[in-house]
């Protein structure tokens, strides 16, 4: 699997969430994604970007376009140095929220992705990686 | 005040969201609309989202909240113009927008609001007799 292109973006404010949506959309279009696939990965990106800011205290997003043989994909890696997630299984449950949201961010983003992984260390931060393939 | 204009047409308010909304803008719109329902004595609210390329859980929650608040204030909310890719993604995200009435376009949305208001007034008139 090859990484064709990549860029890193800061995640600090709700304006950054809008910029992330636009950047992910541009990469998905460049990778030849259908309109539905574009919409799914942009929506997933919006959910996790907001989580990184609201719960992780901000962080960074790495966007990469991947090539696996003839397949193209987009991989997003969100990293923060926040408090971490004590119970990842619980955090991935529909309707569970530690904040004031609907509790659909993580679980919904996972459903919208082909690959999804969370690693978290209490007191050190969280990394969420998701990918969608054409 | 939000940067999204709210137009008054008769006893209805019309909002057409034409920008990629950041979260504070969505909250401001929710507050503005609620104020305007009361100050304009609006009976219907139509929100056109045909320009929105995504609806995530935050924007979905805003639409749900507007519908719930307007219901409490005796107004009807209809969301119109959702793109097919947005609808597919919303359902997969897990957000069914169960509390929100939807219509395909502005014409059908206005007709829906009119029908609901007229029905309610008819029922009121009947009760008062």
Interface residues (C-beta under 8 A of the other chain):
Chain A: X14 X15 X17 X18 X21 X22 X25 X35 X36 X38 X39 X40 X42 X43 X46 X47 X50 X94 X101 X102 X104 X105 X107 X108 X109 X111 X112
Chain B: X20 X21 X22 X23 X24 X53 X54 X55 X56 X57 X58 X60 X61 X83 X84 X85 X86 X88 X89 X92 X93 X94 X95
